[in-house]
Amino acid sequence: MYNKDHLQKIKQELLQLRGEILENARKSHAESLSLGNDGVADIGDMSAKSYSQDVLMSLSQAQLSRIRDVDAALERIQQGGYGICVACEEEIAPRRLEVRPFSRYCIDCKEEYEKFGE
Ligand SMILES: [Zn+2]
């Protein structure tokens, strides 16, 4: 299983991924705000805590579900179930987690649950 250092690294990756998604949403939100506003976007405070409800509202469905996946993975790191398939409780292949660190299902279950998204 994963030792603390490894989990810490995965956690950083997940947080970064989450930040990138929010940053993209913030940018496109700023662009939409800038329309009819002399073309100057209100970039505002750069801190993560500054993400307003508006920005969250401007997330696409795919971005939103990705953030949920990332949050769920962070929670599993916190609670100690990270890397375990939530369906069959088998270990998820490390190579799969390398590509998709927020994976909830092992590859077998993923195929089975494909229609529900990941
Ligand atoms: Zn499984």
Residues whose N, C-alpha, C, O or C-beta is under 5 A from the ligand:
A	BS01	ZN	C85 A87 C88 E89 Y105 C106 C109
